[in-house]
């Protein structure tokens, strides 16, 4: 988060500048505890306590009892109608939507399945309708919405705004998704990769909190990754960094939909897992493989650990290049916990240089399925602040 240093001068101008920082932080993030405000602004807890008392006395904020990370906490929220934001995160087979005033203040969330290989018009139309319904259910209309952040499970070219590879998301060829959704909603829309949003969510309030160098890995029907460098999400020169699913792990491997051979996705994407289990258990869907593995089915457990080993090979490369502190793992496969993570850890230990392997920790994501929409709401808040000042 960017914070502006206090203006030089008298005690009162310093106090005013600090107060503005607190208001701006609450405006960007939605309701926060005093400890979180101190963390976000870099001001001391004692200073925050005084400023919040003043703001409360002036009727600028409200204090409400809440529960944070299982503990009772007092949330400080800006009064006067915080702007309404939405996060829309497309997965390979679903859409998740959240509406709120910031990443820590979700008013409503919803998930809808999407047919495989749907086209962009269909997907965007569903997202717009779902958003409309979620708003209506909570007494709002599209007119109340000030900013939307849209995530796609594909490389997004930050220069052209188009989906960066027509082969990775068929049916979205050359689509300018942000512009189309913006036209449908009459609200500003920013676009990024869904995994980048998840990395931002985990950075803000989850398993990547305080991490300088790390990654978020989403393992569902395909593989997505958000890279964290210097404490922020790294997007590369054109916004497409983190496409770990198309890392080659075997040059003679099966042909991937991207046209190359032996991409990680061809070993750990849901088609590979489904066809691995099909001869013994029939064509069962991914969620059933995960569920049977959790219940101890040996065949499904083997499919998950094999996927973990392949992931470990790719991650060893990432660990050698990036020397990350933490890799957070989310998505459907992550529900199998250490069954998957231990196999990934073995792969990293085998393939990465020992010092880099020893310094990285693989953990499950802390926000579960909310990581993406919370990161999207954070980005929406940032984009709105940048626009309206
Ligand atoms: Zn590929």
Boltz pocket constraint, residues with backbone or C-beta under 6 A from the ligand:
constraints:
  - pocket:
      binder: B
      contacts: [[A, 245], [A, 246], [A, 247], [A, 256], [A, 257], [A, 258], [A, 259], [A, 260], [A, 263], [A, 265]]
      max_distance: 6.0
